[in-house]
């Protein structure tokens, strides 16, 4: 009976991870049994009992990261995230799933360094950014470059959010 439960948990974890588009991380238990644990992500509330978890949209994923808890798909935070992502995809070359992936990585890196991080503040900073392509470039702005600079300032140089945005805008931090 115990092994049936363990195998069921392994199957659910692998199914959950694959439905999120990510590969699960293997974990070896004390008894030497390898379990598959899904990545550190939130699932929507009330997932189905059998089968894979419901697919979540990029906006839903980022809204749950902002709230730091599971949210229903019709939550106002999801709508607010969708609005921000729609505006960002018009300003940057990347699409919404890539913007969400980059933002989630940086938020998790900043939080892992014991500093506060809000996906909404990062998105709003990117929307307010007036920087254009670097001199001599004619290509559109890249969100990946923006997030790389932001991560360096927040994680490596341990700057506060406002100071990081000010430096990225070429202003003096206050």
N, C-alpha and C positions, 0 to 999 in steps of 0.2 A: 504494500500500500504506500509506503514511504517513497519508493522509487517511482511509482506511478505519478505521484505528486511532483517530484523533482523533474521528471521528464516533461510533465505538463507545463511547469514553470519555464523550463528551457525552451519549449516550443513557443510559448506565448512571448517570451523575451525576444527570441529570434524573429518572430513574426512582427512584433512591435518595431524593432529596429529596422527591418526591411521596409516596413510601410512608411517610416520616416525618411527613407532614402539613405540610411546610414548603416554602417556595418557594426554589429554588436561587439563589445569587448569581452574576450574570454576571461573567466575567473576560475582558478583552481581552488576547490574547497579543501578542508582539512582531510577529508576522506579520499582526496585525489580525483574527485569527480569534477570535470570541467563544465562550468555553467556559462551561458551567454547572457550578459547583462547589457541592456540597451544603453545608449549614451545618455548623459545627463540632460534630458529634455522633458518638458511637460507634455502630458497627453490631455486631450480634451476630457472634460468631465463625463461620466457615464459612458465609458467605452463599451463596445459590444462584448458579451461574455465569451463568445467563441469567434475564432477567426482573427484577422488582423485589425489593428486599430484604425479608426477613421483617418483618412488623409487630412492633414491640416494645411491651410493656405500659408504662404509666406507671411502675410499680414497677421494671421492668427498666431503663428509661431512667435513673431516679434512682440506682439501684444502680451503673450503669456510671459515672455522674458521680462518685459517692462513691469508687469504686475507681480512677477515672481510667484505665480500660482497658475493653476488651470483656469481657463475661461471658456465659456460657451461661444460658439461662432457668432452669435448675435450681440455680443457684449459691445458697449460703446467704445471700449479701447481698441477693439479689432477694427471698427469703422474709422477711428482716428488714425490708426496705423495705415489703413488702406489709402486714406487721403494723402498722408505724407509720402507714401511709396509712389503714388501716382504722380505727384509733383516731382519727386526725385528722378524718376525714370525719364522725365522730360528734360532734366538738367544734366544728367550724366549718361554715359554710354551703356552702363550695365543695366540689366533688367532687374525686376523686383526680387526674384529668388536669389540672385547673386548679391544684391544689396543687403538682403536679410542675412545671408550667410556671412558676409564680411562683418556686418554690424554685430551679429551674435558672437563671432570669434573674438572681436575686440572687447566687447562687453564682458565676456567670460574671462579674458586675460586681465582686464583691469580689476574685476572683482576678485580674481585669484591673487592679485597683489594687495589685497585688503584695502582697496580704494572703492568708493562708491561710483557706480556707472549706471546711466539711464539710456536705454536705446532711443527714447524720444528726444533727449537732449542732444544726442549725437546726430540724429536725423535733422532736427531743427537747426543745428549748427551747420550741417551740410547744405540745407536749403538757404540759409542766410549767407553762406559763403559767396563772396563776390569775385573770388579768384578765377581767372580764366586760364586758358592753356599757357604753358610756360613760354617765354620769349622764343620765337622761331618755330613754334609748333602751330599747326593748323588743325590738329585733331581735337575732338570734343574732350571735355573734362572726364576724368576717370575717378570714380568713387573709390576704387582700390587704392589709388595714390593718396587720396584724402584720408582714408582709413589707416594707411601705413604711417603717414605723418602723425595722425592723431594717436595711434597706438604707441609710437616711439615717444611722444611727449608725455603721455599718461603713464605708461608702464616703465619705460627705461629712464626717463628723466623725472618721473614722479610729480608731474605738474597737475594742478587742479583743472577741472573741465574748462572753466572760464579763461584761465591763463593759457591753456593749450589752444583754444579757439583764437584768442588774441594774437598769439605767436603765429598761428597759421594765416591770419589776416594781415600780418606784417605790422601789427600794432604792439605797443608796449603793454605787457600784462599789468593789471591794476590790482 
